[in-house]
Amino acid sequence: MMDFIVFRKNKISFLYERKSLITFIILLILAVASVLLSLSIGKTNFSIIEVIKTLLGMGSKYDELMIKHFRLPRALAGLLVGTSLALSGTILQGIAKNPLASPNLIGVVDGGSVGALIFLTIFLSPRDNSLTVSIFFMPIFALITAFLVAFLVYVTAFKNGVNSLRLILVGIAFSGIAKALTTLLIINGPLIFIAEANTWITGTVYGTNWAQVKLLALWFLIFLVITLLYIRDLNVQNLDDHLAIGLGTKLERKRLIMILLSAALASGAVAVGGGISFVGLIAPHIARQLTNSSFENVIPLSILIGGIMVVLADIIARTMFYPLDLPVGIFTASIGAPFFIFLLWKKQK
């Protein structure tokens, strides 16, 4: 029995580990189960059977309202935010050749937060706390500022190429600058959204609607497909720079493209879920423990792990201290911060 599944057609080829395929199927089942669990738990609890019947159109009007209109958009938003952040982190860790790299650490998430807050400052009406333009424009603002931060980090870290340690250190500096701008925007913004902005920056999928889910789903799928087209280059980026150049790749140009891909994915997640932290750090690391280092295997597993993490964290956030609905970012950070310290200790050792 072969350990790998090989697909070749013209210039497209994939080598996928059979063990990773089994792990992917298990994680996919867990992802579906976590969404169903999210739909069943709340002020009114439903059985999994009732949830499935309602999703198939066989539930009562009350069940339809609670499950399809209130809970399903939130659960799917959490899943998509987690998958986007996980894929963003996987790309960054491949570029930096460092398991400590993440969208939060190098300023991409904070840069997206600045753009989203600029959007809210300009277009949020202080009279009725409603937007004067469509929410569909928010990711554009987040994308522009995330791209700008990613580009500045790359340019500042560039010196005869981009050293991974220098990339992380420069990213931390720009992350601090973006956090300062975020605080400045909150202080000087309309008073009516200060509390909401603080909750949003911590990270929350509370109040998400179908428009946001559809937008993020489209956003994620577009950049997922582009990322898959660059999987070979991502594998090469993980090699020593001299070896990668010797293989004929245009190393720095591809590296910049992948940093921008990571920024795009993180900005979409930030626009919907705010500054949810540590998902982009933890999910790729767990995925690498479950498979080999090839990105054909790491990316699918990392995506599912990230989605499961955010959905489960959101369930805890809205049920553990009920009736309080806490930001999901509190719980991802409470897991991620000790994990980050452990990685630092392990890397030093």
Summary of the structure (lengths in Angstrom):
residues: 349
radius of gyration: 20.3
end to end distance: 38.6
largest distance: 67.0
contacts: 1248
relative contact order: 0.17
helix: 74%
strand: 5%
